[in-house]
Amino acid sequence: MNTTKRIAIQGYPGAFHEIATRCYYPKEVIEVVPADTFDELVEVVETGTHADGGLMAIENTIAGSLLNNYQLLNNSDLQITGEVFLRIRQNLMALPGQKIEDLKEVHSHPIAIIQCRPFFNKYPHIKLVSMEDTALSAKRIREGLLKGIGAIASSLAADRYKMDLLAKGIETNKKNFTRFLVISKEASVIVPAEINKISICFSVPHEAGSLHKALKVLADHRANMTKVQSVPLIGEAWRYIFFIDFILEKQDDLSVIMVELEKHTAALKILGQYKEGILYDS
């Protein structure tokens, strides 16, 4: 008998977060738990009352890193247990029976609108309106039976809210990818035997060569860094927390690396140990 897994996402059913969730859990029965904000998402996963885990966007190849989400991870009791890379395809949709020429407005998340703005240069009569979420835009059109209004959202949203796709893949940059992190309560995490990716964070003294010393530890152990992100250290002007992801050939090296890093860093923390993610297409 399959047990339903409740996964919190930022956004609503049909959002790219849901697509990424279903890619990561292809054989699970999934119940999506919507959250309006990333702060709410983290809170829901931490309490564990309404969700068994969560999935949270952390960076996009166009928009860059979501710095607040790094802060949320560092200040939480959550652990990263996996990741998903998703190719983002934006689609124009509307209620059945309409054409692009019939639309007066198109609603979507502001980032989605930015990604697709050049497409609408051919349709100057259409007003682009920013909303909280891509899928929610489609949902509101369906529930309100709003004619003359379209949405930019995923193909899953079109299917879920019975919308017609008027144009597929209208994003300007066809190499638009988002990385999502799978997150769980720290107390419930069991590190699997087959892992090769580590996420850590730390700060360093405000002195010459301090960051170099920390990064040299990783280099000496042949850790292949895939991400280095600095985020302001709240309350301490001009100091930063460094978030680093790296691929490790030998998992046994991690304990040695952490001991050596402690000599050159402060507030050192392992955010997750997991298997490198797979790229999917939406």
Backbone as a ProteinNet text record, in pm:
[ID]
protein_1_A
[PRIMARY]
MNTTKRIAIQGYPGAFHEIATRCYYPKEVIEVVPADTFDELVEVVETGTHADGGLMAIENTIAGSLLNNYQLLNNSDLQITGEVFLRIRQNLMALPGQKIEDLKEVHSHPIAIIQCRPFFNKYPHIKLVSMEDTALSAKRIREGLLKGIGAIASSLAADRYKMDLLAKGIETNKKNFTRFLVISKEASVIVPAEINKISICFSVPHEAGSLHKALKVLADHRANMTKVQSVPLIGEAWRYIFFIDFILEKQDDLSVIMVELEKHTAALKILGQYKEGILYDS
[TERTIARY]
84.9	0	88.3	64.6	143.8	102.6	202.6	178	197.3	102.9	112	223	307.4	414.1	371.5	367	324	447.5	452.6	568.2	524.5	584.5	553.7	631.8	565.9	629.9	591.4	673.5	635.1	555.6	430.8	345.3	225.2	159.8	33.7	41.9	-51.5	-49.9	-40.4	50.5	75.7	199.2	257	378.4	498.7	606.4	727.9	782.1	756.8	795.7	729.3	604.2	536.6	598.2	629.6	692.4	823.9	905.2	1032.5	1011.1	908	876.8	844.3	762.8	721.7	836.4	929.8	1049.4	1136.4	1146.4	1231.7	1167.7	1036.1	965.6	877.4	935.6	854.7	765.2	801.1	725	641.5	642.4	569.2	431.7	338.6	210.1	229.9	219.3	254.3	130.3	127.2	29.8	106.8	79.2	146.9	83.5	168.7	122.5	166.8	74.9	112.9	157	255.5	298.4	311.2	262.2	266.5	407.8	492.6	627.7	726.6	855.9	958.7	970.5	948.1	949.1	843.2	725.7	617.3	651.5	713.5	753.2	844.9	948.6	1044.1	974.8	886.3	813.2	728.6	661.9	576.3	659.2	774.9	859.9	919.1	957.8	1016.3	916.3	792.6	692.7	656.1	655.1	627	483	396.8	255.7	180.4	206.8	131.1	214.8	344.7	430.6	540.5	577.7	685.5	820.3	817.9	940.1	902.9	1001.9	975	1068.2	1036.6	1119.9	1124.5	1247.3	1264.5	1365.1	1326.1	1419	1532.6	1654	1769.2	1847	1840.8	1909	1853.3	1868	1821.3	1930.2	1944	2052.4	2033.6	1913.9	1889.4	1880.3	1798.3	1773.5	1883.4	1965.6	2072	2026.2	2101.8	2073.5	1963.4	1885.9	1784	1848.6	1905.4	1987.1	1909.3	1784.5	1705.3	1687.7	1682.6	1664.4	1788.4	1906	2027.8	2020.7	1975.3	1961.4	1860.9	1751.2	1649.1	1705.1	1783.1	1842.9	1937.8	2021	2121.2	2057.1	1943.8	1877.4	1774.8	1762.6	1662	1726.8	1641.3	1688	1666.6	1672.3	1648.9	1780	1771.4	1885.9	1848.1	1945.9	1927.6	1947.3	1850.3	1858.9	1862	1852.2	1856.2	1843.6	1851.5	1837	1781.1	1719.8	1663.2	1697.8	1741.2	1762.1	1650.8	1578	1462.4	1475.6	1460.3	1454.1	1317.9	1317.4	1192.8	1139.9	1022.2	953.8	829.1	825.3	710.6	612.5	483.7	380.1	269.5	214.7	101.5	-26.8	-119.9	-244.3	-363.2	-481.3	-605.6	-720.9	-838.8	-956.5	-980.3	-1036.4	-1057.6	-1138.2	-1104.5	-1178	-1124.6	-1014	-958.8	-828.6	-799.9	-675.1	-591.6	-463.7	-376.4	-433.5	-491.4	-546.3	-662.7	-724.9	-838.2	-795.7	-668.6	-623	-595.9	-639.6	-611.1	-501.3	-496	-395.6	-338.4	-212.9	-151.7	-91.2	-127.1	-84.7	20.7	116.6	214.7	305.7	394.2	497	590.3	639.6	724.2	848.7	909.2	1027.1	989.1	874.8	828	800.5	744.3	716.7	846.5	948	1077.7	1135	1122.1	1177.2	1108.4	985.3	906.1	873.4	917.7	876.4	899.9	1014.6	1035.5	928.4	871.3	765.2	647.3	616.9	498.6	523	644.6	669.6	585.8	549.4	464.9	317.8	284	144.4	134.2	155.7	157.2	23.6	-83.9	-214.8	-231.2	-138.8	-149.7	-74.3	-142.7	-81.2	-31.2	95.4	153.5	137.5	75.5	39.8	109.9	184.6	257.8	164.2	181.7	103.7	198.4	143.2	226.9	288.3	220.9	262.4	213.9	290.5	251.8	125.1	126.4	11.9	-113	-93.5	-208	-275.2	-197.3	-255.1	-350.6	-308.7	-394.8	-517.2	-497.6	-607	-715.3	-675.2	-771.9	-850.6	-784.8	-854.8	-962	-926.5	-1022.3	-1138.4	-1108.6	-1213.5	-1304.9	-1249.3	-1330.5	-1384.1	-1349.9	-1391	-1359.8	-1236.2	-1194.5	-1151.6	-1236	-1202.1	-1122.5	-1039.4	-956.6	-831.2	-810	-692.2	-619	-489.4	-407.5	-312.1	-240.1	-140.7	-15.2	97.4	222.5	249.8	257.3	275.4	323.4	331.1	379.8	271	313.2	216.8	132.5	190.7	113.9	-0.9	23.4	-82.5	-193.2	-155.1	-254.8	-343.7	-282.9	-360.5	-450.9	-394.9	-467.8	-588.2	-574.5	-682.6	-756.9	-735.3	-809.4	-801.6	-677.4	-650.8	-595.9	-620.1	-563.1	-424.7	-328.5	-196.1	-198.3	-178.9	-179.2	-39.8	63.7	201.6	288.9	372.1	459.9	602	670.3	811	838.2	769.4	782.6	895	967.7	1080.1	1189.1	1257.6	1360.6	1483.8	1528.9	1649.1	1607.8	1648.4	1609.1	1696.1	1796.7	1878.4	1848.3	1721.4	1671.9	1648.5	1734	1725.3	1713	1638.4	1628.6	1674.2	1750	1793.3	1704.7	1648.4	1562.3	1629.8	1616.1	1668.3	1555	1579.3	1486.3	1527.6	1435.3	1468.8	1382.4	1442.8	1373.9	1414	1334.7	1370.5	1498.7	1589.4	1720.7	1709.2	1616.5	1604	1560	1494.9	1441.7	1532.9	1647.5	1735.2	1826.6	1825.7	1921	2007.6	2136.8	2225.3	2242.7	2206.1	2219.3	2365.2	2388.3	2525.2	2583.4	2500.3	2547.7	2523.9	2620.7	2614.9	2744.4	2738.2	2862.1	2864.9	2758.9	2754.4	2732	2805.1	2798.7	2769.8	2683.5	2658.4	2698.1	2781.5	2826.1	2815.3	2827.7	2838.4	2930.1	2991.6	3082.4	3112.8	3170.5	3225.6	3376	3448.1	3593.5	3634.9	3751.6	3800.1	3822	3805.6	3823.2	3972.5	4046	4189.7	4237.3	4351.2	4402.4	4422.9	4372.5	4396.5	4307.4	4211.1	4129.4	4042.1	3978.2	3894.3	3980.1	4096.2	4186.6	4225.3	4251.2	4291	4180.2	4056.2	3943.3	3924.2	3930.6	3910.3	4024.7	4144.1	4258.4	4238	4168.6	4138.2	4058.9	3959.2	3877.8	3960.5	4044.7	4129	4226.2	4282.8	4379.8	4316.9	4186.8	4116.3	4039.3	4073.3	4015.3	3861.9	3811.6	3667.7	3636.7	3549.9	3516.4	3402.5	3434.4	3332.3	3239.9	3109.6	3011.2	2937.8	2953.1	2884.9	2954.1	2979.4	3027.1	2939.5	2871	2778.6	2803	2822.7	2836.3	2705.7	2671.3	2549.3	2586.6	2536.1	2571.7	2544.8	2637.3	2621.8	2544	2419	2329.5	2384.5	2391.1	2437.1	2584.9	2658.9	2802.6	2835.6	2853.3	2873.7	2997	2980	3087.4	3149.5	3071.9	3114.1	3010.9	3055.6	2970.3	2975	2865	2861.1	2883.8	2964.4	2991.9	2922.3	2843.3	2774	2844.7	2885	2964.3	2906.3	2892	2854.7	2975.7	3001.3	3112.4	3085.6	3148.7	3142.2	3263.4	3239.7	3346.2	3360.2	3480.9	3504.7	3490.2	3541.2	3537	3462	3350.3	3268.9	3345	3436.8	3513.4	3600.3	3629.4	3714.3	3642	3508.8	3432.6	3470.2	3483.9	3517.1	3652.6	3747.7	3880.8	3871.8	3794.1	3777.5	3716.6	3615.9	3548.7	3642.5	3724.7	3820.5	3919.2	3966.7	4063.1	3998.1	3873.7	3803.6	3779.4	3756.4	3731.1	3847.7	3967.1	4085.4	4085.3	4010.6	4016.1	3881.7	3777.2	3643	3572.3	3455.4	3366.1	3225.4	3143.6	3003.9	2994.4	3088.5	3089.4	2970.9	2901.9	2779.7	2761.9	2727.3	2690.7	2541.4	2507	2366.9	2303.2	2385.8	2329.2	2433.7	2400.9	2480.4	2384	2406.2	2306.4	2370	2289.1	2336.3	2315	2415.1	2406.5	2279.5	2212	2081.2	2087.5	1970.4	1952.7	1879.3	1909.8	1842.4	1717.1	1604.5	1476.8	1426.1	1331.3	1269.3	1123.7	1080.4	940.6	850
-120.3	0	125.2	216.5	338.3	439.2	499.3	604.2	739.3	828.4	961.1	1041.5	1103.2	1189.3	1333.7	1409.2	1549.2	1637.9	1708.3	1791.5	1937.3	2023.1	2165.8	2231.4	2319.2	2393.8	2540.6	2626.2	2767.1	2779	2817.7	2826.3	2735	2712	2638.6	2519.9	2424.4	2309.4	2353.9	2291.2	2329.8	2416	2461.6	2543.6	2457.2	2522.8	2448.5	2373.4	2424.3	2351.9	2213.8	2206.4	2075.7	1982.9	2036.6	1953	1895.3	1980.7	1934.9	1829.6	1849.4	1753.5	1616.9	1614.9	1487.4	1422.4	1502.7	1446.1	1376.3	1436.3	1380.3	1256.5	1255.1	1141.6	1073.1	1012.6	958.7	841.4	769.3	649.8	669.7	791.5	819.2	878.5	856.6	925.7	1058.7	1168.3	1300.3	1385.6	1448	1553.4	1684.3	1777.8	1907.2	1995.9	2054.6	2146.4	2287.2	2371.7	2505.3	2598.4	2682.7	2788.5	2917.5	3026.5	3153.9	3208.5	3182.7	3237.2	3127.3	3153	3058.5	3052.5	3164.1	3164.2	3068.8	3073.6	2985	2840.4	2816.4	2681	2620.1	2695.3	2647.2	2620.2	2709.5	2692.3	2565.6	2541	2421.9	2294.3	2291.8	2172.1	2154.6	2265.5	2257	2203	2247.3	2200.5	2054.7	2014.2	1875.9	1834.2	1928.1	1894.8	1868.6	1951.2	1942.3	1892.1	1873.4	1829.5	1738.1	1641	1547.9	1597.7	1696.4	1753.8	1869.2	1923	2036.5	2039.7	2125.3	2146.3	2295.5	2350.4	2495.3	2536.7	2629.7	2683.2	2755.4	2740.5	2805.5	2891.4	2857.5	2941.6	2914.6	3017	3009.9	3065.7	3007.2	3048.2	3188.2	3245.8	3382.4	3479	3444.6	3534.6	3526.6	3420.9	3406.4	3338.1	3357	3290.1	3361.5	3283.5	3339.2	3354	3472.1	3492.6	3470.5	3512.9	3494.9	3347.9	3262.3	3119.9	3058.6	3111.5	3067.2	3104.1	3225.7	3268.4	3180.1	3148.2	3064.3	2926.9	2869.5	2738.8	2744.7	2847	2858.6	2880.1	2948	2979.9	2875	2768.9	2666.1	2540.7	2445.6	2313.2	2211.3	2256.9	2169.3	2122.2	2011.6	1957.3	1937.4	1959.9	1931.4	1781.7	1715.5	1571.2	1533.9	1633.8	1606	1734.7	1723.1	1839.3	1795.3	1890.5	1868.2	1987.9	1962	2067.7	2057.4	2167.8	2164.5	2268.9	2225.8	2317.2	2384.6	2517.9	2593.1	2634.2	2583.6	2621.8	2702	2825.1	2911.5	2903.4	2895.8	2881.2	2984.2	3031	3123.1	3042.6	3067.1	2990.3	3080	3030.9	3104.8	3005.2	3052.2	2966.3	2917.9	2799	2743.2	2836.1	2831.3	2906.2	3044.2	3081.9	3216	3211.3	3324.2	3339.9	3448.3	3455.3	3557.7	3697	3715.8	3846.7	3888	3789.4	3819.2	3868.1	3849.5	3880	4028.4	4081.4	4219.8	4225.5	4120.7	4113.7	3972.6	3962.3	3834	3845.3	3750.2	3753.1	3645.5	3675.5	3575.3	3633.7	3547.3	3591.9	3688.8	3792.8	3892.7	3834.8	3730.7	3669.3	3602.6	3535.9	3472.1	3577	3689.3	3796.7	3849.5	3869.1	3916.5	3817.9	3688.8	3586.6	3582.1	3633.5	3621.1	3754.4	3864.3	3996	4014.8	3975.9	3996.3	3931	3819.3	3753.4	3846.9	3928.4	4014.1	4145.2	4166.9	4284.9	4281.2	4159.9	4143.8	4171.4	4183.9	4202.9	4322.1	4443.4	4563.6	4591.6	4528.5	4551.6	4476.4	4384	4302.4	4367.9	4386.5	4440.6	4324.7	4329.9	4225.8	4265	4177.2	4207.2	4109.2	4162	4078.2	4021.4	3891.2	3821.8	3743.7	3681.4	3611.2	3483	3418.2	3284	3254.1	3174.5	3138.5	3053.7	2944.7	2854.3	2920.3	3005.1	3075.4	3166.2	3223	3307.5	3226.5	3105.7	3018.9	2974.9	2944.7	2899.5	3006.9	3131.6	3240.1	3264	3247.2	3264.1	3156.9	3032.1	2922.2	2941.4	2972.5	2984.9	3103.2	3211.5	3328.9	3331.6	3227.3	3220.2	3353.5	3399.6	3532	3526.3	3576.5	3582.6	3710.3	3703.5	3818.4	3829.8	3731.9	3731.3	3598.9	3605.7	3486	3474.1	3364.3	3341.6	3282.3	3311.6	3245.4	3145.4	3018.3	2914.5	2786	2680.4	2551.6	2475.9	2375.7	2290.3	2212.1	2180.6	2113.1	2200.8	2331.1	2423.7	2428.4	2425.8	2426.8	2303.5	2188.6	2065.2	2067.8	2113.6	2109	2202.6	2318.2	2416.2	2425	2322.8	2309.6	2436.4	2477.9	2595.9	2551.2	2629.1	2603.6	2667.4	2593.5	2649.4	2727.8	2859.4	2944.8	2955.1	2938.2	2940.2	2867.2	2777.7	2700	2755.5	2742.3	2779.8	2922.8	3018.2	3158.5	3231.6	3160.7	3224.2	3259	3370	3416.8	3327	3297.2	3214.7	3068.6	2988	2846.7	2762.4	2823.7	2752.2	2808.5	2803.9	2857.3	2741	2727.3	2616.3	2668.7	2595.6	2626.6	2505.2	2533.1	2427.2	2433.1	2319.2	2307.5	2217.2	2252.2	2170.8	2094.3	1969.1	1887.9	1902.9	1942.5	1971.8	1889.4	1853.3	1772.7	1818.7	1781.6	1811.5	1738.3	1808.4	1751.3	1622.1	1617.2	1500.2	1375.1	1393.8	1278.7	1233.6	1300.7	1271.4	1153.8	1056.9	946.2	958.2	983.1	1003.4	871.2	865.1	740	704.2	578.2	531.7	592.8	609.1	660.2	810.6	887.3	1032.4	1079.1	1191.4	1246.2	1398.7	1460.2	1605.4	1655.1	1760.1	1816.4	1966.1	2015.6	2159.3	2203.7	2306.8	2359	2510.6	2571.1	2715.9	2751.1	2868.1	2914.4	3061.3	3123.5	3257.2	3247.6	3351.4	3352.4	3483.3	3485.1	3609.3	3717.3	3841.9	3953.3	3989	3901.3	3921.9	3862.8	3910	3869.9	3718	3659.7	3518.6	3421.5	3470.7	3380.1	3287.9	3343	3258.9	3162.2	3209.2	3122.3	2999.2	3017.5	2905.2	2800.9	2847	2754.2	2679.1	2752.3	2688.2	2593.3	2622.8	2535.3	2397.8	2393.1	2264.7	2177.5	2237.3	2162.4	2119.4	2209.4	2177.5	2064.5	2067.5	1964.2	1826	1821.3	1692.6	1663	1735.9	1713.1	1723.2	1814.6	1842.2	1938.8	1898.4	1978.8	2074.2	2201.7	2299.4	2328.9	2317.6	2346.4	2477.8	2532.3	2657.2	2725.3	2854.5	2937.1	3061.3	3084.3	3197.1	3270	3400.1	3479.6	3551.5	3556.1	3620.7	3706.4	3830	3916	3850.4	3867.4	3818.8	3924.8	3895.1	3993.2	4040.7	4174.7	4232.2	4264.1	4221.2	4248.2	4306.9	4437.9	4506.9	4455.9	4432.2	4392.6	4257	4174.8	4036.2	3944.3	3826.1	3740	3594.2	3523.9	3378.6	3321.2	3218.9	3155.5	3019.6	3000.8	2874.7	2804	2681.2	2608.4	2469.2	2433.6	2297.5	2235.3	2110.1	2043	1893.6	1838.4	1695.2	1630.8	1522.8	1456.7	1313.6	1277.8	1143.6	1036.6	1065.4	968.7	1029.7	968.8	1021.4	1022.2	928.3	918.7	1042	1117.4	1236.4	1351.5	1344.3	1457.4	1491.3	1391.4	1418.3	1485.8	1444.5	1506.3	1650.8	1674	1808.7	1901.3	1853.6	1937.7	1973.5	1879.2	1906.7	2014.4	2005.8	2103.9	2239.8	2238.1	2364.9	2441	2368.3	2432.8	2520.1	2491.3	2569.3	2707.7	2721.6	2845.4	2917.3	2863.2	2920	2935.1	2999.9	3009.8	2971.4	2925.5	2887.8	2787.8	2694.1	2592.1	2497.4	2470.3	2389.7	2307.7	2181	2096.9	2115	2162.2	2185.5	2063.6	1974.3	1856.5	1765.1	1634.6	1533.4	1454.4	1453	1395.8	1357.1	1302	1260	1372.8	1395.3	1501.1	1485.5	1598.2	1595.7	1568.9	1535.4	1505.2	1621.1	1645.5	1750.6	1693	1761.2	1721.5	1835.5	1804	1902	1917.6	2042.7	2067	2066.8
0	0	0	-95.5	-105.1	1.7	65.5	163.3	97.7	118.1	58.3	124.9	42	92.4	72	181.3	175.6	159	45.9	15.2	1.4	84.2	78.7	-34.6	-107.2	-215.5	-204.8	-261.2	-273.3	-402.4	-389.1	-506.6	-492.2	-604.3	-604.1	-698.8	-687	-777.2	-923.7	-995.8	-1134.2	-1149.4	-1035.6	-1039.6	-1077.6	-1118.5	-1153.6	-1032.5	-912.3	-791.4	-786.7	-830.7	-829.2	-933	-1050.1	-1154.3	-1101.4	-1039.2	-984.7	-876	-794.2	-688.2	-746.1	-848.7	-908.4	-985.7	-1035.3	-1097.2	-992.9	-876.4	-771.3	-707.3	-697.6	-637.9	-742.7	-846.2	-956.4	-917.1	-811.6	-774.4	-649	-595.5	-471.9	-501.7	-410	-413.8	-342.8	-417.7	-365.5	-340.5	-223.9	-195.3	-182.4	-271.1	-267.7	-161	-76.2	28.5	-11.4	-58.5	-106.1	6.4	-24.9	67	-13.3	42.5	-29.5	-43	57.5	57.6	95.8	71.2	111.3	263.6	330.3	477	530.7	471.4	513.8	482.4	368	329.4	435.1	473.7	573.5	706.4	746.2	872.1	870.9	758.4	747.2	758.6	693.3	698.8	838.2	901.5	1036.4	1138	1131.9	1229	1203.2	1075	1040.6	1057	1091	1114.5	984.7	884	759.5	641.9	661.2	551.1	601.4	518	550.8	500.9	414	357.9	268.3	200.4	113.8	-4.7	-98.3	-216.5	-242.8	-252.2	-255	-361.7	-447.5	-547.1	-476.6	-530.2	-469.1	-568.4	-697.9	-796.7	-936	-1021.4	-1158.8	-1249.3	-1367.6	-1456.8	-1513	-1499.7	-1546.6	-1428.9	-1330.6	-1217.1	-1111.8	-1114.6	-1015.8	-888.6	-781.5	-654.1	-576	-501.7	-412.8	-274.9	-250.1	-131.2	-2.4	0.2	122.1	156	52.6	78.3	142.9	107.9	176.2	325.1	353.1	492.8	567	501.2	563.3	599.7	509.2	535.8	655.3	656.9	762.9	899.6	902.9	1029.6	1072.3	995.3	1023.2	1079.5	1114.8	1158.1	1047	923.4	808.8	747.3	676.6	603.9	457.3	369.7	227.8	207.4	146.7	125.5	-22.9	-109.7	-253.6	-332.6	-464	-551.4	-685.7	-755.3	-888	-975.2	-1098.2	-1196.4	-1299.9	-1320.9	-1410.3	-1520	-1643.8	-1758.2	-1754.8	-1749	-1734.6	-1871.9	-1905.6	-2029.9	-1993.9	-2038.3	-2011.3	-2128.7	-2095.5	-2198	-2177.9	-2289	-2284.7	-2295	-2203.4	-2200	-2168.9	-2202.7	-2176.4	-2176.1	-2140.1	-2144.5	-2287.6	-2302.9	-2436.8	-2527.4	-2654.7	-2755.6	-2783.5	-2720.8	-2740.8	-2820.6	-2883.7	-2957.5	-2889	-2926.6	-2869.1	-2894.7	-3012.1	-3049.9	-2960	-2891.4	-2804.2	-2665.4	-2633.5	-2498.3	-2479.8	-2365.8	-2327.9	-2221.1	-2137.5	-2031.8	-2025.2	-1976.1	-1944.7	-1805.3	-1716.6	-1577.9	-1551.3	-1464	-1422	-1314.9	-1264.6	-1170.6	-1243.8	-1176.2	-1243.6	-1310.4	-1252	-1313.8	-1445.3	-1447.4	-1570.9	-1678.1	-1637.9	-1734	-1793.5	-1709.7	-1758.7	-1859.6	-1830.5	-1917.9	-2054.5	-2060.3	-2182.8	-2250.5	-2194.2	-2243.8	-2394	-2449.5	-2594.6	-2682	-2636.4	-2713.4	-2734.2	-2633.3	-2638.8	-2712.8	-2760	-2843.4	-2969.9	-3010.7	-3130.7	-3101.4	-2972	-2931.9	-2837.3	-2889.2	-2802.7	-2735.2	-2782.2	-2720.8	-2589	-2557.7	-2436.4	-2321.3	-2208.7	-2086.9	-2001.5	-1958.4	-1874.1	-1727.6	-1648.7	-1510	-1416.3	-1319.2	-1223.8	-1117.5	-1089.1	-986.9	-895.9	-790.6	-693.1	-745.2	-843.1	-881.5	-1023.6	-1095.6	-1232.7	-1233.6	-1155.5	-1155.1	-1096.9	-995	-935.5	-1037.6	-1128	-1233.4	-1320	-1357.6	-1438.1	-1357.6	-1231.3	-1144.5	-1132.6	-1115.6	-1100.2	-1229.6	-1341.3	-1469.1	-1484.4	-1448.9	-1458.9	-1361.8	-1236.3	-1135.2	-1163.1	-1218.8	-1248.7	-1389.2	-1468.5	-1609.8	-1679.4	-1661	-1708.4	-1855.1	-1941	-2082.4	-2111.5	-2212.4	-2247.3	-2163.3	-2074.5	-1988.7	-2004.2	-2024.4	-2035.3	-1918.1	-1914.5	-1809.2	-1870.4	-1807	-1841	-1729.8	-1766.6	-1665.2	-1731.7	-1651.1	-1700.5	-1776.7	-1852.1	-1922.2	-1821.9	-1704.2	-1600.1	-1551.3	-1537.3	-1496.3	-1601.4	-1728.6	-1836.2	-1827.4	-1803.7	-1791.6	-1668.7	-1557.5	-1430.1	-1430.8	-1493.9	-1491.9	-1624.7	-1708.4	-1834.6	-1919.1	-1943.2	-2026.1	-2160.6	-2263	-2395.5	-2405.1	-2458.9	-2483.4	-2614.1	-2604.1	-2723	-2784	-2703.1	-2752.3	-2650.9	-2701	-2613.8	-2615.9	-2503.8	-2495.8	-2538.4	-2475.2	-2518.1	-2444.1	-2357.3	-2288.8	-2389.9	-2367.1	-2460.2	-2457.4	-2337.2	-2321.5	-2308.5	-2404.7	-2404.2	-2312.1	-2251.3	-2152.8	-2013.8	-1981.5	-1855.4	-1759.2	-1659	-1565.3	-1422.2	-1341	-1198.6	-1119.1	-1015.3	-922.6	-799.4	-762.8	-645.7	-542.2	-415.5	-307.2	-240.6	-210.2	-132.2	13.9	98.7	237.9	333.5	447.1	547.9	686.9	785.8	924.9	959.9	1027.4	1059.1	1138.9	1232.3	1320	1244.8	1129.2	1054.9	941.1	925.3	811.2	842.1	752.2	755.8	630.6	647.6	533.4	459	330.4	254.9	231.1	198.4	174.5	47.6	-53.9	-182.1	-191.7	-147.5	-162.2	-226.8	-294.4	-350.8	-348.1	-293.6	-292.1	-149.4	-114.3	20	10	97.4	109.3	249.6	258.5	387.4	387.6	504.6	514.2	629.8	622.6	727.4	706.9	807.7	794.3	819.4	783	802.7	868.2	934.8	996	890.3	932.3	840.1	833.4	764.1	751.1	618.9	570.7	440.1	432.7	323.3	296.8	370.1	450.6	531.9	446.7	344.6	258.8	178.6	133.2	57.2	138.9	266.6	351.7	360	370.2	378.1	246.4	137.4	6.7	-27.7	22.2	-2.9	59.8	172.8	235.6	139	74.3	-21.8	-142	-190.6	-305.9	-273.4	-155.2	-116.1	-110	-85.3	-78.2	-207.3	-312.3	-445.6	-444.1	-362.2	-360.8	-475.4	-564.3	-681.5	-647.7	-629.3	-592	-710.4	-688.8	-792	-766.2	-645.6	-612.7	-495	-509	-398.3	-395.3	-284.5	-273.5	-141.9	-149.6	-27.5	2.6	131.3	178.5	299.5	307.6	421.3	556	647.3	783.3	861.3	890.7	952.1	1086.3	1102.7	1226.8	1230.8	1127.5	1122.3	985.1	980.7	853.2	780.5	650.8	558.7	591.9	660.5	680.4	616.9	576.5	495.4	542.2	511.8	525.2	384.9	376.3	248.3	243.1	138.2	114.9	0.1	24.2	-74.8	-97.3	-224.3	-263.3	-331.6	-301.4	-368.1	-384.5	-488	-514.8	-449.2	-377.1	-303.9	-354.9	-398.1	-452.3	-344.6	-223.9	-115.1	3.1	39.5	148.8	280.8	296.4	420.4	443.7	336.2	349	418.8	428.4	479.7	623.7	708.7	848.7	861.9	778	779.8	732	626.2	572.9	677.6	748.9	847.9	962.5	1003.2	1111.2	1066.8	943.9	894.1	870.2	823.7	800.7	931.3	1039.9	1168.4	1212.9	1164.4	1201.3	1136	1025.2	947.1	936.6	998.8	981.9	1116	1110.5	1226.8	1182	1276.2	1248.1	1133.8	1128.7	1024.4	1041.8	933.2	942.3	815.4	831.5	716.8	691.7	573.6	538.7	474	419.8	356.4	296.3	293.2	225.3	138.7	8.7	-80.8	-214.1	-300.5	-431.9	-532.9	-617.6	-718.2	-800.6	-826.2	-892	-1041.4	-1094.9	-1237.5	-1304.2	-1430	-1506.4	-1573.3	-1552.5	-1612.1	-1700.7	-1786.8	-1874.6	-1836.3	-1822.2	-1784.7	-1906
[MASK]
++++++++++++++++++++++++++++++++++++++++++++++++++++++++++++++++++++++++++++++++++++++++++++++++++++++++++++++++++++++++++++++++++++++++++++++++++++++++++++++++++++++++++++++++++++++++++++++++++++++++++++++++++++++++++++++++++++++++++++++++++++++++++++++++++++++++++++++++++++++++++

